[in-house]
Amino acid sequence: MDAYIGHPGQLAGFLRYRFTEGAMDGLEAVEVYNETGLRFTVLLGRGMDIGPASYKGLNLSYLAASGMTSAVYYQNGGKEWKHSFTGGLLYTCGLCNVGPDGVMEDGVAYGQHGRYTSLTAEQVCLERIPQDGPDGDILEVRGLMRQGGIFGENFTLRRRIRTYTRKNVIEVEDDVCNNAFERAPLMLMYHCNYGYPLLSEQAVLSVNAAQSLPRDEEAAKGEKTMFTMLPPQPGYAEQVFFHKGADQASLRSPAAAVRMSWDAEALPCFTQWNMFGQGEYVLGLEPGNCHPVGRAAYLASPDAEYLEPGQVKHTRLCFAVEDGGAYPAV
């Protein structure tokens, strides 16, 4: 109990709502906020991904030109993915494709970065869990997503997103289960998107990778400066780098800093997407069980991960947000 307030929602809590305008119409979401100044929006109608996020009024995430859109605008295959890509702090790619689209030999089309973003949460629960200690109560959003089709995959993903009333972290835990009666390949990548003003030429990126390689010739041009954040550039071509052995990355600006950490055993691949174009100004930091190479290349790789019938894969991702300045590099 707190003698200064009548309702705990005065300082921290949830706001659950449904958008009613434009391309967001019908999209259900939960805004989570706490006493530290951390606010973020869980998009229940987009796989419980995290859209806008801010700290003490400072925006942390990138929002694509299409803005937040309802899943009804998602189209599988071709290049239509770009018209419903929201960006946001967390955009989950998978579960059957990560990377470029393609049609497999069986005639099935796999759209860019997969179908996961089109899924709507069920069994949703918002819970404030009292606990003693300096972190305060737990604020938790839970739900279940299903990705399945006749003669195809049958996955469920249980997601738990947690923060605390007096601790500025966001913890994401997923359990992916193969509910089919045959082993199934799993592709999973957490596309985390940082934008202005957290991202600017004043920001400093640190990644504790053991190995870092450019994806292609374009990325090779920036290999020596891959951790240098540039101001918006006219005609900038994206540069993508593949890291191995990383389990932490931090982006530090004068006003705020975000440190990401994840379970490198479950998510051994880390992709960095430098996109410093005018109006398309975003840094993507993307842990996963694969790099975004597309389904065909993934299945041809000896590193492809398969889940046996009934097998569950557990992943963990954490965002720790702090004031900027002297925030330590990883």
Disulfide bonds with the S-S distance in Angstrom:
none
